[in-house]
Amino acid sequence: MNSAWNAPPRNRMRASLQRGFTLLEIVIVVLIIGFLLAGVLKSQELITSAKVKRVAGQLDEIRSAYFGFQDRFKALPGDYASAGANLNCGTLTCLHGNGNGRVRENEPVVDGNQPHEELLLWSHLSTAGFLKGSYTMSDGESQASDSNAPKNPYAMYLQIAFDGNYGSGANGLARHNLKTGAQIPVSVLMELDRKIDDGKPYKGGLQFSSYSGNAVTAPQEIGANGCTTGTDAEADWNFLGSSPNCGAALML
């Protein structure tokens, strides 16, 4: 017979406390911890998913506005040379581009057009009613601001321009593209790429872009904290690097 139970009541209580946890108790604790961890991971997944939807929704809205304008006026917003005659800018005459079929950051002035068509583009889309919000570019403006350009969910300006600032080394084939702006976590861009494209930062219709806009530092490609795992076509988004400052360009 167990001598501990033949001891006085106080001694029996001390012996009971010294026995430790039973296997069942350990299993219950492990299960509780597992449920808590699963809940945390699921919450993080839902948060990331919500952020992806916000970015994707904004890109889709702008893309639809861009093509809607092109379909109605047979010209590109920002580059539209007949904006003064066909858009209503209230008491002001609408600023116009040079009509050469390209939305560029530094166009030559040939007929009173604006050289920064990438900024004028937002004014044209807003004035024509294709884009939510009110964006107005003043004559001669050369920098994005809250009054003339929209921001992504991370407070960085977006941009549409005809250039090759995307892909490996920002050496993409020059074409019109919509840049997401910087300061987007790599996890969000990776999921966005999987959702709307092929999941590769240097292939398909959505690719890495070092466009910085109003960010203090431009998105970095490779490295421990870079946005991509390499610079070749088969590289992936650097999920393990967890960079909070990445960007991409969507081909138009």
C-alpha positions in Angstrom: 0.0 0.0 0.0 1.2 3.5 -0.9 2.7 5.0 2.3 1.9 8.5 1.1 -1.8 7.8 1.6 -1.2 6.3 5.1 0.4 9.7 6.1 -1.5 12.4 7.8 -3.9 14.5 5.6 -1.4 17.4 5.2 1.3 15.0 4.0 -1.1 13.4 1.6 -1.9 16.8 0.0 1.8 17.6 -0.4 2.4 14.2 -2.1 -0.6 14.8 -4.4 0.8 18.2 -5.5 4.2 16.7 -6.2 2.8 14.2 -8.7 2.9 16.8 -11.6 0.6 16.8 -14.7 -1.1 13.7 -16.0 -0.8 12.8 -19.7 -4.4 13.8 -20.2 -3.7 17.3 -18.8 -0.6 17.7 -21.0 -2.6 16.7 -24.1 -5.3 19.3 -23.2 -2.7 22.1 -22.7 -1.1 21.2 -26.0 -4.5 21.3 -27.8 -5.3 24.6 -26.3 -2.0 26.1 -27.4 -2.5 24.6 -30.9 -6.0 26.2 -31.2 -4.6 29.5 -30.1 -1.8 29.4 -32.7 -4.2 28.3 -35.4 -6.4 31.2 -34.5 -3.5 33.7 -34.7 -2.4 32.3 -38.1 -5.9 32.4 -39.5 -6.3 36.0 -38.3 -3.1 37.0 -40.1 -4.3 35.2 -43.2 -7.6 37.1 -43.2 -5.8 40.4 -42.7 -3.5 39.7 -45.6 -6.4 38.6 -47.7 -8.3 41.9 -46.9 -5.2 44.0 -47.9 -4.8 42.1 -51.1 -8.5 42.7 -52.0 -8.0 46.5 -51.3 -5.0 46.7 -53.6 -6.6 44.5 -56.3 -9.9 46.5 -56.1 -8.1 49.8 -56.6 -6.0 48.6 -59.5 -9.2 47.2 -61.2 -11.0 50.5 -60.7 -8.2 52.5 -62.2 -7.7 50.1 -65.1 -11.4 50.2 -65.9 -11.3 54.0 -65.8 -8.3 54.1 -68.1 -9.9 51.9 -70.8 -13.3 53.5 -70.4 -11.8 56.9 -71.1 -9.9 55.5 -74.1 -13.1 54.0 -75.5 -15.1 57.1 -75.2 -12.7 59.7 -76.4 -10.5 57.5 -78.7 -7.5 59.0 -76.9 -5.5 58.3 -73.7 -6.1 60.3 -70.5 -3.2 62.7 -69.8 -2.2 62.6 -73.5 -5.6 63.8 -74.7 -4.9 66.8 -77.0 -8.6 67.9 -77.3 -9.3 68.0 -73.5 -10.0 71.7 -73.6 -12.8 71.3 -76.1 -14.4 68.0 -74.8 -13.9 68.0 -71.1 -15.7 70.3 -68.6 -13.3 71.8 -66.1 -15.7 74.4 -64.9 -14.4 78.0 -65.1 -10.9 76.8 -66.1 -9.8 75.5 -69.5 -8.8 71.9 -69.2 -5.1 71.2 -69.6 -4.1 68.9 -72.4 -1.4 66.5 -73.6 0.3 66.4 -77.0 -1.8 63.6 -78.4 1.1 61.4 -79.5 -0.4 58.2 -78.1 2.0 58.0 -75.1 1.5 59.0 -71.5 5.0 60.2 -70.5 6.7 62.0 -67.6 8.6 64.5 -69.6 7.0 65.3 -73.0 8.2 68.1 -75.2 5.9 71.2 -75.2 4.7 71.8 -78.7 1.3 73.5 -78.4 0.8 74.5 -74.8 0.6 70.9 -73.7 1.6 69.7 -70.3 4.9 67.8 -70.2 3.9 65.7 -67.2 1.1 63.7 -68.7 1.3 61.1 -66.0 -0.1 63.7 -63.6 -2.6 65.1 -66.0 -4.0 61.6 -66.5 -5.7 61.6 -63.1 -7.3 65.0 -63.8 -8.7 63.8 -67.1 -10.1 60.6 -65.5 -11.6 62.5 -62.6 -13.1 65.2 -64.7 -14.6 62.8 -67.2 -16.3 60.9 -64.3 -14.4 57.7 -64.7 -12.6 57.8 -61.4 -13.8 58.3 -57.9 -12.4 61.3 -56.1 -11.4 64.8 -57.4 -8.0 65.2 -58.8 -6.9 68.5 -60.4 -3.5 69.3 -61.9 -2.4 72.9 -62.1 -0.6 74.3 -65.1 3.1 73.4 -64.9 2.9 71.0 -62.0 5.7 68.4 -62.0 5.2 66.5 -58.7 2.5 64.2 -57.5 0.5 65.6 -54.6 -2.7 64.7 -52.7 -4.6 67.2 -55.0 -3.5 65.7 -58.3 -2.9 62.0 -57.8 -4.4 59.0 -55.9 -2.6 57.0 -53.3 -2.5 53.2 -52.6 -3.7 51.9 -49.2 -0.2 52.5 -47.8 -0.2 56.3 -48.6 2.0 56.0 -51.7 1.2 57.6 -55.0 0.2 55.5 -58.0 1.4 56.1 -61.5 0.4 55.3 -65.1 3.2 56.0 -67.6 4.7 54.7 -70.8 8.1 53.4 -69.7 10.1 50.3 -68.7 10.4 50.9 -65.0 9.5 47.3 -64.1 10.9 43.9 -64.3 14.5 42.9 -63.5 16.7 46.0 -63.1 13.8 48.2 -64.2 14.6 47.1 -67.8 11.2 46.1 -69.0 9.9 46.7 -72.5 8.5 50.2 -72.7 4.8 50.2 -72.6 1.9 51.7 -70.6 1.8 50.3 -67.1 0.0 51.0 -63.8 2.4 51.1 -60.9 1.0 50.2 -57.5 3.3 52.6 -55.6 5.8 51.5 -52.9 5.5 50.5 -49.3 3.4 47.4 -50.0 4.4 44.3 -48.0 5.9 41.5 -50.1 3.4 39.1 -48.7 0.5 41.2 -50.1 2.2 41.5 -53.6 2.9 37.8 -53.7 -0.7 36.9 -53.0 -1.9 39.6 -55.4 0.3 38.2 -58.1 -1.1 34.7 -57.5 -4.6 36.0 -57.5 -4.5 38.0 -60.8 -1.4 36.7 -62.6 1.2 33.9 -62.5 2.8 34.5 -59.1 6.2 35.4 -60.6 7.7 38.9 -60.1 9.4 39.0 -63.5 6.9 37.3 -65.7 3.3 37.9 -66.8 1.2 41.0 -66.6 2.1 42.0 -63.0 5.8 42.4 -62.3 8.1 43.9 -59.7 8.7 47.7 -60.0 11.2 49.8 -58.2 9.1 52.9 -58.7 9.3 54.9 -55.5 6.9 57.8 -55.9 6.8 59.6 -52.6 8.5 56.8 -50.7 11.8 57.6 -48.8 13.5 54.6 -50.3 12.7 52.7 -53.5 11.7 49.0 -53.3 14.8 46.8 -53.4 15.0 43.7 -55.6 17.3 41.1 -54.2 19.1 40.7 -50.8 18.0 39.4 -47.4 15.3 42.1 -47.2 14.7 42.4 -50.9 11.4 41.8 -52.6 12.5 39.0 -54.9 14.7 35.9 -54.5 16.7 36.6 -57.7 16.7 38.6 -61.0 15.9 35.8 -63.4 12.6 35.0 -64.9 12.0 32.1 -62.6 12.7 34.1 -59.4 10.0 34.3 -56.7 8.7 37.0 -54.4 10.9 36.9 -51.3 8.2 36.0 -48.8 10.7 34.9 -46.1 12.5 38.3 -46.4 9.2 40.0 -45.2 10.1 43.3 -46.8 7.5 46.0 -46.0 8.6 48.2 -49.0 7.8 46.5 -52.3 6.0 47.6 -55.5 4.7 46.3 -58.8 3.5 47.4 -62.2 0.4 46.1 -64.0 0.6 46.1 -67.7 -2.1 48.0 -69.6 
